[in-house]
């Protein structure tokens, strides 16, 4: 019975380690700072400067 528990714990530890240390993640492919749009500066109104 102890051997079965140790084996189960080893399998769980190995699977958690593999999943947490796997560099092939979907999140690695996402770039949170990637922007596809440009800003049209002609649509903004320039405020008068207070100086």
MIKEKE-168330 format. One record per residue: y, z, x of N, C-alpha, C in turn; residue number from 1; residue in three letters. Coordinates in nm, 4 decimals, m for minus. Layout:
# residues N
NODE,Y,Z,X,Y,Z,X,Y,Z,X,NUM,ALA
...
# end
This chain:
# residues 51
NODE,m0.1200,0.0000,0.0823,0.0000,0.0000,0.0000,0.1255,0.0000,0.0860,1,UNK
NODE,0.1224,0.0762,0.1975,0.2387,0.0783,0.2853,0.2604,m0.0583,0.3503,2,UNK
NODE,0.1499,m0.1229,0.3876,0.1616,m0.2545,0.4493,0.2261,m0.3532,0.3531,3,UNK
NODE,0.1911,m0.3447,0.2272,0.2489,m0.4349,0.1269,0.3998,m0.4099,0.1129,4,UNK
NODE,0.4401,m0.2840,0.1129,0.5831,m0.2518,0.1036,0.6593,m0.2989,0.2269,5,UNK
NODE,0.5999,m0.2800,0.3450,0.6650,m0.3260,0.4678,0.6776,m0.4778,0.4706,6,UNK
NODE,0.5731,m0.5450,0.4237,0.5768,m0.6915,0.4199,0.6825,m0.7403,0.3217,7,UNK
NODE,0.6901,m0.6764,0.2063,0.7918,m0.7127,0.1081,0.9324,m0.6896,0.1639,8,UNK
NODE,0.9538,m0.5777,0.2306,1.0843,m0.5479,0.2902,1.1197,m0.6486,0.3992,9,UNK
NODE,1.0216,m0.6903,0.4779,1.0460,m0.7886,0.5835,1.0835,m0.9240,0.5240,10,UNK
NODE,1.0171,m0.9624,0.4162,1.0478,m1.0908,0.3504,1.1882,m1.0870,0.2906,11,UNK
NODE,1.2238,m0.9772,0.2257,1.3579,m0.9640,0.1682,1.4632,m0.9668,0.2770,12,UNK
NODE,1.4415,m0.8933,0.3850,1.5378,m0.8910,0.4948,1.5528,m1.0294,0.5578,13,UNK
NODE,1.4427,m1.0997,0.5776,1.4482,m1.2331,0.6370,1.5207,m1.3313,0.5462,14,UNK
NODE,1.4970,m1.3229,0.4158,1.5628,m1.4170,0.3247,1.7122,m1.3883,0.3136,15,UNK
NODE,1.7506,m1.2615,0.3112,1.8930,m1.2272,0.3063,1.9621,m1.2696,0.4353,16,UNK
NODE,1.8973,m1.2489,0.5471,1.9553,m1.2897,0.6753,1.9702,m1.4411,0.6825,17,UNK
NODE,1.8708,m1.5142,0.6353,1.8778,m1.6600,0.6393,1.9889,m1.7120,0.5504,18,UNK
NODE,2.0030,m1.6577,0.4323,2.1044,m1.7059,0.3386,2.2443,m1.6695,0.3878,19,UNK
NODE,2.2627,m1.5508,0.4411,2.3962,m1.5091,0.4831,2.4388,m1.5749,0.6131,20,UNK
NODE,2.3457,m1.6164,0.6964,2.3799,m1.6762,0.8255,2.3655,m1.8274,0.8267,21,UNK
NODE,2.3374,m1.8876,0.7140,2.3182,m2.0315,0.7072,2.4550,m2.1005,0.7080,22,UNK
NODE,2.4845,m2.1837,0.8098,2.6153,m2.2500,0.8164,2.6294,m2.3666,0.7182,23,UNK
NODE,2.5200,m2.4138,0.6611,2.5250,m2.5252,0.5670,2.5587,m2.4720,0.4291,24,UNK
NODE,2.6846,m2.4504,0.4072,2.7281,m2.3946,0.2795,2.8185,m2.4947,0.2107,25,UNK
NODE,2.8166,m2.4937,0.0801,2.9036,m2.5827,0.0034,3.0491,m2.5454,0.0246,26,UNK
NODE,3.0752,m2.4169,0.0422,3.2123,m2.3718,0.0606,3.2712,m2.4212,0.1924,27,UNK
NODE,3.1870,m2.4501,0.2913,3.2382,m2.5015,0.4176,3.2961,m2.6411,0.4015,28,UNK
NODE,3.2494,m2.7146,0.3021,3.2978,m2.8506,0.2813,3.4313,m2.8536,0.2081,29,UNK
NODE,3.4645,m2.7460,0.1391,3.5899,m2.7398,0.0649,3.7044,m2.7062,0.1583,30,UNK
NODE,3.8161,m2.7740,0.1402,3.9349,m2.7450,0.2179,4.0407,m2.6962,0.1208,31,UNK
NODE,4.0707,m2.5672,0.1192,4.1658,m2.5159,0.0204,4.3093,m2.5631,0.0421,32,UNK
NODE,4.3402,m2.6147,0.1597,4.4762,m2.6573,0.1899,4.4942,m2.8081,0.1810,33,UNK
NODE,4.3915,m2.8796,0.1406,4.3997,m3.0248,0.1319,4.4768,m3.0628,0.0063,34,UNK
NODE,4.5811,m3.1405,0.0236,4.6590,m3.1859,m0.0903,4.6551,m3.3379,m0.0948,35,UNK
NODE,4.6361,m3.3887,m0.2120,4.6273,m3.5333,m0.2314,4.7583,m3.5906,m0.2846,36,UNK
NODE,4.8477,m3.5052,m0.3323,4.9692,m3.5529,m0.3943,5.0869,m3.5394,m0.2986,37,UNK
NODE,5.1850,m3.6264,m0.3175,5.3091,m3.6167,m0.2418,5.4209,m3.5766,m0.3366,38,UNK
NODE,5.5262,m3.5216,m0.2833,5.6387,m3.4761,m0.3641,5.7445,m3.5858,m0.3660,39,UNK
NODE,5.7858,m3.6237,m0.4848,5.8928,m3.7211,m0.5003,6.0253,m3.6456,m0.4946,40,UNK
NODE,6.0959,m3.6594,m0.3856,6.2196,m3.5831,m0.3662,6.3332,m3.6315,m0.4558,41,UNK
NODE,6.3198,m3.7471,m0.5163,6.4227,m3.7984,m0.6044,6.4253,m3.7296,m0.7391,42,UNK
NODE,6.3225,m3.6564,m0.7730,6.3192,m3.5903,m0.9024,6.3857,m3.4533,m0.9004,43,UNK
NODE,6.4213,m3.4034,m0.7835,6.4845,m3.2725,m0.7729,6.6355,m3.2854,m0.7703,44,UNK
NODE,6.7017,m3.1877,m0.8285,6.8476,m3.1830,m0.8239,6.8901,m3.0926,m0.7094,45,UNK
NODE,6.9875,m3.1387,m0.6349,7.0361,m3.0585,m0.5229,7.1398,m2.9603,m0.5758,46,UNK
NODE,7.1172,m2.8317,m0.5475,7.2113,m2.7300,m0.5903,7.3296,m2.7242,m0.4953,47,UNK
NODE,7.4471,m2.6937,m0.5470,7.5617,m2.6819,m0.4569,7.5455,m2.5626,m0.3650,48,UNK
NODE,7.5864,m2.5790,m0.2432,7.5707,m2.4692,m0.1463,7.6844,m2.3690,m0.1621,49,UNK
NODE,7.6521,m2.2446,m0.1501,7.7514,m2.1383,m0.1596,7.7871,m2.0932,m0.0189,50,UNK
NODE,7.8689,m2.1639,0.0462,7.8937,m2.1260,0.1829,8.0280,m2.1528,0.2250,51,UNK
# end
